[in-house]
Amino acid sequence: IFPEGTRSESGDMGVFHSGIAHLTKEYPNVPVIPVYLSNMWRCLPKGEYLPVPFICEVRFGNPLGLTGDRREMIEQIKDAIAKLKEG
């Protein structure tokens, strides 16, 4: 599930939507695994269907047990993905 709902045109993280929070409330025992897709905005630009030959990287974080209200859950996942982006 992509929390932003779309691909970035610049590689910057966009506004996260609340879908993950709704799923976490419905299925509280399922862990959320944060994932960062590095360089995806160049490899598969928005509006394109064929990848461009650039090197991409997928970084997986540790499973999260999200807690709190919707806003707090979104912040938790956003922080985890930001850490993965830093490397």
ABEGO torsion letter per residue (X at the ends): XBAAGBBBAAGBBBBBBAAAAAAAAABAABBBBBBBBBGAAAABBBGBABBBBBBBBBBBBBBBBBBEBAAAAAAAAAAAAAAAAAX
